Amino acid sequence: MRKNKIDGWLLGPVIFLTASSLILLGDIKSESLKDQLISVVLGFVIFFLVSFLPGKLLKKVAPFLGAIAFILLLLPLLLGQRVRGVARWLSLGPFSFQPSEAAKPLAILLVAFLPGFWLPFLVSALIAALIFIQPDLGSTLTVLAGCLGVILVRPKAWKPFLAIFLVGLLLLPLFWQFLAPFQKERLISFFNPQADPLGSNYQSLQALIAIGSGKFLGRGLGLQVQSRLAFLPEYHNDLIFASFVESFGFAGGVLVLFSYGVLFWHLLDIAFAQTSLFEKGVVFGVFTLLLVQTTINIGMNLGLLPITGITLPLLSYGGSSYVATMASLGLCYSLWRETRFQAPKEALYISGRE
């Protein structure tokens, strides 16, 4: 009976952030509320289904799920319709979804299954490359972060990683040549925010105006200017944190950050409780993926990072992102369920034993 106890440290932040998202969407973009409600219901169904899958079963099916991830990432390039040079979405009748989001938890499972350092690293690089050429820089960074989170819990992984990191820094100027024109424009505008206030810098400046106008307690629901009058682009999606702070102020923004902090702290707690490198890698992978995604999104809302078109987990509008996040958290919940009442054991990531 005790093993069925609910993990409030994980579900609490999830429910708060989801409820906050629905309340805000119902106010600033009510026509999108129905779609998001469907995504929330689907996300929770998948979360609970995944949460009952044992770690041993997850490890057995990881190679097959990894193959599905590669298929999903190839489909937009082969079948997806390009809009303004971007092929990120697939349509299934009246519904559409973003395969790169669905591939995130599957990629983490595959990389956690693969042995050693170089094989999982090369597979991670290939997965990131398939997303990058869509092109989708934001998802590329988050998937790569999640896969690296899996790899870096392994013994002796830091030395080759640091060597690759240093080589990557030296090759960074070449990376510029592979960016899409709109991605280059966003990076240039980030370093010169006043250069084009009505063009490439518009989103960032409007986000800062929205955050500043919220003051301490916010304007309140129905009284926003930037969001309701659509001065703020993507106010329900990439820049929803700015919309939230405009509505609920500095206090509301701190509460959101606190919720993410509790969630990430608990994911670390779950990870350190694992005694298998596979299971530990899965939780660390989900932790780093969501941490980097949250950091980039809030950073770009605050003008601290370039606009990359990346959603805020659990808060932004978007069915693909929400369902993928809930599936990822379901993996962590499953492993928490297995280890919650086990006697403490030596962490195998220190000894290097599987």
C-alpha positions as CSV (number, residue, x, y, z in Angstrom):
1,M,0.0,0.0,0.0
2,R,2.8,2.4,0.8
3,K,4.2,2.1,-2.7
4,N,1.1,3.8,-4.1
5,K,1.7,7.0,-2.1
6,I,1.5,10.0,-4.3
7,D,4.7,12.0,-4.9
8,G,3.5,15.5,-4.0
9,W,6.9,17.1,-4.6
10,L,6.6,16.3,-8.3
11,L,2.9,16.5,-8.8
12,G,2.5,19.7,-6.8
13,P,4.6,22.0,-9.1
14,V,3.1,20.2,-12.2
15,I,-0.5,20.9,-11.1
16,F,0.3,24.5,-10.1
17,L,2.1,25.4,-13.3
18,T,-0.6,23.6,-15.4
19,A,-3.4,25.4,-13.6
20,S,-1.6,28.7,-13.9
21,S,-1.3,28.1,-17.7
22,L,-4.9,27.3,-18.1
23,I,-6.1,30.3,-16.1
24,L,-3.9,32.7,-18.1
25,L,-4.7,31.2,-21.4
26,G,-8.4,31.4,-20.6
27,D,-8.0,35.1,-20.1
28,I,-5.6,36.2,-22.8
29,K,-6.3,33.7,-25.6
30,S,-9.6,31.9,-24.8
31,E,-9.9,30.4,-28.3
32,S,-6.8,28.3,-27.5
33,L,-8.0,27.0,-24.1
34,K,-10.0,24.1,-25.5
35,D,-7.0,22.7,-27.4
36,Q,-4.8,23.1,-24.3
37,L,-7.3,21.3,-22.1
38,I,-7.3,18.4,-24.5
39,S,-3.4,18.4,-24.3
40,V,-3.5,18.5,-20.5
41,V,-5.9,15.5,-20.3
42,L,-3.8,13.6,-22.8
43,G,-0.6,14.6,-21.0
44,F,-1.8,13.3,-17.6
45,V,-3.1,10.1,-19.1
46,I,0.3,9.4,-20.7
47,F,2.1,10.5,-17.5
48,F,0.2,8.0,-15.4
49,L,0.6,5.2,-18.0
50,V,4.3,5.8,-18.1
51,S,4.6,6.1,-14.4
52,F,3.6,2.4,-13.9
53,L,6.3,1.1,-16.3
54,P,9.1,-0.6,-14.4
55,G,12.7,0.4,-15.0
56,K,13.6,-3.0,-16.3
57,L,10.9,-2.9,-18.9
58,L,12.0,0.7,-19.9
59,K,15.5,-0.6,-20.5
60,K,14.4,-3.5,-22.6
61,V,12.2,-1.3,-24.9
62,A,14.7,1.6,-25.0
63,P,16.3,0.5,-28.4
64,F,12.9,0.2,-30.0
65,L,11.8,3.6,-28.7
66,G,15.0,5.1,-29.9
67,A,14.3,3.8,-33.4
68,I,10.9,5.5,-33.2
69,A,12.6,8.7,-32.2
70,F,14.8,8.6,-35.4
71,I,11.7,7.9,-37.5
72,L,9.8,10.8,-36.0
73,L,12.7,13.2,-36.7
74,L,13.0,12.0,-40.3
75,L,9.3,12.4,-41.1
76,P,9.2,16.2,-41.1
77,L,12.2,16.3,-43.5
78,L,10.6,13.8,-45.8
79,L,6.9,14.5,-45.5
80,G,6.5,17.8,-43.7
81,Q,5.5,20.9,-45.6
82,R,8.1,23.6,-45.4
83,V,6.8,27.0,-44.3
84,R,9.3,29.9,-44.7
85,G,12.1,27.3,-44.9
86,V,11.0,25.5,-41.7
87,A,9.8,21.9,-41.5
88,R,9.0,21.1,-37.9
89,W,5.4,19.9,-37.9
90,L,3.4,16.9,-39.1
91,S,-0.3,17.0,-39.8
92,L,-2.7,14.2,-38.9
93,G,-6.0,15.3,-40.3
94,P,-7.2,18.2,-38.1
95,F,-4.3,17.6,-35.6
96,S,-0.7,18.5,-35.9
97,F,2.3,17.7,-33.7
98,Q,6.0,18.5,-33.4
99,P,8.0,15.3,-33.8
100,S,11.1,16.9,-32.1
101,E,9.1,17.2,-28.9
102,A,7.9,13.6,-29.0
103,A,11.5,12.5,-29.6
104,K,12.9,14.1,-26.4
105,P,12.0,11.4,-23.8
106,L,12.6,8.6,-26.4
107,A,16.1,10.0,-27.1
108,I,16.9,10.1,-23.4
109,L,15.9,6.4,-23.0
110,L,18.0,5.4,-26.0
111,V,21.1,7.2,-24.9
112,A,20.7,5.9,-21.3
113,F,20.6,2.3,-22.8
114,L,23.8,2.7,-24.9
115,P,27.1,1.7,-23.2
116,G,30.3,3.8,-22.8
117,F,30.8,7.4,-23.8
118,W,31.5,7.6,-27.6
119,L,28.5,5.6,-28.9
120,P,25.9,7.5,-26.9
121,F,27.6,10.8,-27.7
122,L,27.6,10.1,-31.4
123,V,24.0,9.1,-31.3
124,S,23.1,12.2,-29.4
125,A,24.9,14.4,-32.0
126,L,23.0,12.6,-34.8
127,I,19.7,13.3,-33.0
128,A,20.6,16.9,-32.5
129,A,21.7,17.3,-36.1
130,L,18.3,15.9,-37.4
131,I,16.5,18.6,-35.3
132,F,19.0,21.4,-36.2
133,I,18.4,21.0,-40.0
134,Q,14.6,21.4,-39.6
135,P,15.8,24.1,-38.5
136,D,15.0,24.3,-34.8
137,L,17.9,25.6,-32.7
138,G,15.9,25.7,-29.4
139,S,14.9,22.1,-29.5
140,T,18.4,21.1,-30.6
141,L,19.9,22.7,-27.5
142,T,17.4,21.1,-25.2
143,V,17.7,17.6,-26.6
144,L,21.5,17.8,-26.6
145,A,21.4,19.0,-23.0
146,G,19.1,16.1,-22.0
147,C,21.4,13.5,-23.8
148,L,24.5,15.0,-22.2
149,G,22.9,14.8,-18.8
150,V,22.5,11.1,-19.3
151,I,26.1,10.6,-20.4
152,L,27.8,12.8,-17.8
153,V,26.6,10.7,-14.8
154,R,28.8,7.9,-16.1
155,P,32.3,7.2,-14.7
156,K,35.2,8.8,-16.6
157,A,32.8,10.8,-18.9
158,W,34.0,14.2,-18.0
159,K,37.5,14.1,-19.6
160,P,36.3,13.3,-23.1
161,F,33.4,15.7,-22.7
162,L,35.7,18.6,-21.8
163,A,38.0,17.8,-24.7
164,I,35.0,17.9,-27.1
165,F,33.7,21.1,-25.5
166,L,37.1,22.8,-26.0
167,V,37.2,21.7,-29.6
168,G,33.6,22.9,-30.0
169,L,34.6,26.4,-28.8
170,L,37.4,26.5,-31.4
171,L,34.9,25.5,-34.1
172,L,32.2,27.9,-33.0
173,P,32.8,30.4,-35.8
174,L,32.1,27.7,-38.3
175,F,28.8,27.0,-36.6
176,W,27.6,30.4,-37.7
177,Q,27.7,29.3,-41.3
178,F,25.0,26.6,-40.7
179,L,22.5,28.9,-39.0
180,A,19.3,29.9,-40.9
181,P,19.1,33.7,-41.8
182,F,16.4,34.3,-39.2
183,Q,18.6,32.7,-36.5
184,K,21.5,34.9,-37.4
185,E,19.3,37.9,-37.3
186,R,18.1,37.0,-33.8
187,L,21.6,36.6,-32.5
188,I,22.8,39.9,-34.0
189,S,19.8,41.7,-32.6
190,F,20.5,40.2,-29.1
191,F,23.9,41.9,-29.0
192,N,22.5,45.2,-30.3
193,P,19.0,45.4,-28.8
194,Q,18.3,49.0,-29.9
195,A,19.3,48.5,-33.5
196,D,15.9,47.4,-34.9
197,P,13.2,48.0,-32.2
198,L,10.4,47.5,-34.7
199,G,11.9,44.5,-36.4
200,S,14.3,41.8,-35.1
201,N,14.4,43.2,-31.6
202,Y,10.6,43.8,-31.3
203,Q,9.8,40.6,-29.4
204,S,12.5,41.0,-26.8
205,L,11.7,44.7,-26.1
206,Q,8.0,44.0,-25.8
207,A,8.6,41.2,-23.4
208,L,10.6,43.5,-21.2
209,I,7.9,46.2,-21.4
210,A,5.3,43.5,-20.3
211,I,7.4,42.4,-17.4
212,G,8.1,45.9,-16.2
213,S,4.4,46.9,-16.5
214,G,3.4,44.1,-14.1
215,K,5.3,45.8,-11.2
216,F,4.9,43.8,-7.9
217,L,1.4,42.4,-7.9
218,G,0.6,42.6,-11.7
219,R,-2.2,44.3,-13.6
220,G,-4.6,41.5,-13.0
221,L,-6.6,39.3,-15.3
222,G,-8.4,41.1,-18.0
223,L,-6.4,44.3,-17.5
224,Q,-3.2,43.5,-19.4
225,V,-2.1,45.8,-22.2
226,Q,0.8,43.9,-23.9
227,S,-0.9,40.5,-23.9
228,R,-4.5,41.3,-24.5
229,L,-3.8,43.9,-27.2
230,A,-1.2,41.6,-28.8
231,F,1.7,44.1,-28.6
232,L,3.6,41.1,-27.2
233,P,4.2,38.4,-30.0
234,E,3.8,34.8,-28.9
235,Y,2.3,36.0,-25.6
236,H,0.7,32.6,-25.1
237,N,3.6,30.5,-26.2
238,D,7.3,31.4,-26.2
239,L,6.8,34.6,-24.2
240,I,4.1,33.4,-21.8
241,F,6.4,34.1,-18.8
242,A,6.3,37.8,-19.7
243,S,2.5,37.6,-20.0
244,F,2.3,35.9,-16.6
245,V,4.4,38.5,-14.9
246,E,2.3,41.3,-16.6
247,S,-0.8,39.7,-15.1
248,F,0.5,38.6,-11.7
249,G,3.6,40.8,-11.2
250,F,7.0,40.2,-9.6
251,A,5.3,38.1,-6.9
252,G,3.7,35.8,-9.4
253,G,7.0,35.4,-11.4
254,V,8.8,34.4,-8.2
255,L,6.1,31.9,-7.4
256,V,6.6,30.3,-10.8
257,L,10.4,30.2,-10.4
258,F,9.9,28.7,-7.0
259,S,7.7,25.9,-8.4
260,Y,10.3,25.1,-11.0
261,G,13.0,25.1,-8.3
262,V,11.0,22.6,-6.2
263,L,10.5,20.4,-9.3
264,F,14.2,20.4,-10.3
265,W,15.4,19.8,-6.7
266,H,13.1,16.8,-6.5
267,L,14.2,15.4,-9.8
268,L,17.8,15.5,-8.5
269,D,16.7,13.8,-5.3
270,I,15.1,11.0,-7.5
271,A,18.2,10.7,-9.6
272,F,20.6,10.3,-6.6
273,A,18.3,7.6,-5.2
274,Q,18.8,5.4,-8.3
275,T,21.3,2.5,-8.2
276,S,21.4,1.6,-11.9
277,L,23.3,3.8,-14.4
278,F,20.4,3.4,-16.8
279,E,17.8,4.7,-14.4
280,K,20.1,7.4,-13.0
281,G,20.9,8.5,-16.5
282,V,17.2,8.7,-17.5
283,V,16.3,11.0,-14.5
284,F,19.4,13.2,-15.0
285,G,18.6,13.4,-18.7
286,V,15.0,14.7,-17.9
287,F,16.4,17.0,-15.3
288,T,19.0,18.7,-17.6
289,L,16.5,18.8,-20.5
290,L,13.8,20.6,-18.5
291,L,16.3,22.8,-16.6
292,V,18.0,24.0,-19.8
293,Q,14.6,24.5,-21.6
294,T,13.3,26.6,-18.6
295,T,16.5,28.6,-18.3
296,I,16.6,29.5,-22.0
297,N,12.9,30.4,-22.1
298,I,12.9,32.6,-19.0
299,G,16.3,34.1,-20.0
300,M,15.0,35.2,-23.4
301,N,11.8,36.6,-21.7
302,L,14.1,38.7,-19.5
303,G,16.3,39.8,-22.4
304,L,19.3,37.8,-21.0
305,L,19.4,35.3,-23.9
306,P,18.5,35.5,-27.6
307,I,15.0,34.7,-28.8
308,T,15.2,31.0,-29.9
309,G,11.5,30.0,-30.2
310,I,11.4,27.6,-27.2
311,T,8.5,26.9,-25.0
312,L,8.3,27.1,-21.2
313,P,7.6,23.6,-19.8
314,L,4.1,23.1,-18.5
315,L,3.2,26.8,-18.8
316,S,3.4,27.6,-22.5
317,Y,0.6,26.8,-24.9
318,G,1.4,23.8,-27.1
319,G,0.2,20.3,-27.0
320,S,3.4,18.6,-28.3
321,S,5.5,20.3,-25.7
322,Y,3.1,19.6,-22.8
323,V,2.6,15.9,-23.6
324,A,6.3,15.3,-24.1
325,T,7.1,17.0,-20.8
326,M,4.5,14.9,-19.0
327,A,5.9,11.7,-20.6
328,S,9.4,12.7,-19.4
329,L,8.2,13.3,-15.9
330,G,6.3,10.1,-16.0
331,L,9.6,8.3,-16.5
332,C,10.9,10.0,-13.3
333,Y,7.7,9.2,-11.4
334,S,8.1,5.5,-12.3
335,L,11.6,5.3,-11.0
336,W,10.6,7.3,-7.9
337,R,7.9,4.7,-7.3
338,E,10.4,1.8,-7.5
339,T,13.0,3.3,-5.2
340,R,10.8,5.2,-2.7
341,F,10.9,2.4,-0.1
342,Q,14.0,0.6,-1.0
343,A,16.9,0.5,1.5
344,P,19.7,2.9,0.6
345,K,22.4,1.4,-1.6
346,E,25.8,2.6,-2.8
347,A,25.3,4.9,-5.8
348,L,26.7,2.9,-8.7
349,Y,27.7,6.0,-10.7
350,I,30.6,6.4,-8.2
351,S,31.8,2.8,-8.4
352,G,31.2,2.4,-12.1
353,R,29.3,-0.8,-11.7
354,E,26.0,-1.5,-13.5
